Amino acid sequence: MSSHLFASVLARLKLLTGSNTDVQLARALAVSPQTLSSWKVRDSIPYSLCIDLARQHSCSLDWLLLGERDDSRAPESQDNWQSDMLDRLRELSHSDRQSVLLYIEDKQRIRQLERQLQELTKRSPATQ
């Protein structure tokens, strides 16, 4: 897992547990700060822990690990969703907001590349 993706997962873990710092997150996960630090060095977190947390907090693993949300649980109006997102972003630390920004930029680059690929595919004659 890349560093910024791992940082995004940590940001979502902090959001789930109501933690603002790594020390608080370690405490909420019932691990030592040194263990959390070693996860950061390896860019890895135990999958079983993620499964347990997703169950405890009734969230999807897709959201926890990838940031993809289940639209069937989406807030009813766009205004509510935007307000909720802004509130959540404001609660994050500066470094966590930076991680979110990196994730958004990556997502936008991927979508742009997908659009470019679709355009190229439309222009090229079908090979048979």
Residue, then its C-alpha position, 0 to 999 in steps of 0.5 A: m500500500s502506498s504511503h498516501l493510501f495508508a495515510s488515508v486509511l489512518a485518517r478514516l480509522k481516526l474518524l471512526t474512533g474519534s481520535n485526533t492523534d496517533v497516540q489516541l488512535a493506538r489507544a482506541l485500537a488497543v495497540s501500543p504507539q510503537t505498534l502503530s508506528s511500525w504499521k506506518v513504517r511498513d505501510s500496512i495494517p492488519y486486515s483482521l483489525c480492519i474487518d473488526l473495526a468495520r463491523q464495530h462501526s457498521c461501515s463498509l471495508d470499501w470505505l475503510l480501506l479504499g474510501e469508496r462509500d456505499d451510495s445506499r447509505a448516502p445522506e438524502s440531499q446533496d446539501n446534507w452530504q456536503s455539510d457532513m463532509l465539511d464537518r468531517l474534514r474540519e475535525l481532521s488534523h492538518s496532516d490528515r487533511q493533506s492525506v485526503l487532498l492527495y487521495i482526491e488528486d489521485k482519484q481525479r488523475i485516474r478519472q482523467l486518464e480513464r476518460q483519455l483512454q476511452e477517447l483513444t479507444k473510440r478513435s482507434p479502429a477495432t482490431q480483429 
